[in-house]
């Protein structure tokens, strides 16, 4: 009885140390970096959460957000979010198709499904005027359910570049079949495994109306237009499963880090060499693919381009952004941010990636070694190494104030990373 | 005399039932050993042939490779499951509202015993609990599946 009467007085006293401890535990990492690990001076916060499979993203001049979903949610494949302060709330959704591409240019919002490209006219507040009647500008791109996403970017001359991924790992007679050899004159390359250029303002363009801009790119998800040297850059997803398919030629350790995930600077007519070659980032050489007679050492690929930067294998680059803002320190200006979605085919080695990387550039060329810029998306070390990442970085965009936005297509989180000196 | 006959028949039944019991016990122990062996061998087959895509813990890969945890593909009809291993699978798989699109190649190069073991392993792992797959089932599915 006596104890019960004392309890209301004791409880608050007990709560004080608990509160102190919990505040102490929260700082410094989670309170101002939203659980991410960032270089000093940078902060992050979660502007939106639980949006669904948030892929690529575009930020308006007003700071509002368009995000493309890989699976339409309640019949909406594009979400429009209004941002106030450091939070964004969903205003509405439209576009009942799944997809990845999202880009704003010259008063239009461009979006891609896994077969088509659409555009929506924006008003002076960058709101979509008629969400239910987009203009379909490209139609009928190949979707065979492997590497099906169609990433998009525009140049400054009214052209749009669209990736069509190869519906195959390495153009084997039987896809991903152990020991199956490569198809002669890989027929996939006619209509996939490359970048196509179309007019940004012309309706219902088919393959034949566009330009087969670059060939021999297995699958590209992250791509951006470099404003400094007015050129397309793409991040290729390198081939999988060297050891699984050719166990006599490759160890599991080799297979876990090879081949490279390559950043390519692209000019019209370029060929990156898939499926005949892959790039070995340790030897700095183009190696003949085992499906086409390679033994892990023979070099090949005459006439194919070299990567601008070669990253370790299987990290899955899904977002590329050249930073043109003024908020970040000077060394970041015109450099490349790359969102790595994280690996799956490194087993039995631990999975890796799930971070945003920064590659310094000078005069439109890579300058110096890349570094991990934002890490910690995956959660614990165990969650990361087993491939059970909580968040997986995918899309990148730059806000008008120079902040960097990163989407996560697992939990549907949008992070905003800012420099606070 | 009547009593002796009765007693002896009781005794006979007792002996029979005890020996039967022992036999059952023995066979259940040997089937347990057999199951454990099949699971252990199956794990080795899994690590070699399946783990890259379906992952070591069977959770698969978002959008690409389906999970093997608590799905009707794994826990349901065994002949269907055997045929996926034999023929591969090239359709979009939908599980709990998510789709998985990577091609699964044919694994008909595995021996009947290896397929029985690996499927018994996945039906007893990752939180799954379902009956074993026998070599005879694989043999008959392989016979029926020959193209």
Interface residues (C-beta under 8 A of the other chain):
Chain A: X53 X70 X71 X145 X146 X148 X174 X175 X176 X177 X178 X180 X241 X244 X344 X345 X347 X348 X386 X387 X388 X392 X409 X410
Chain B: X47 X49 X51 X52 X53 X55 X56 X57 X59 X61 X62 X63 X64 X65 X88 X92 X97 X98 X99 X101 X102 X103 X104 X105 X106 X109
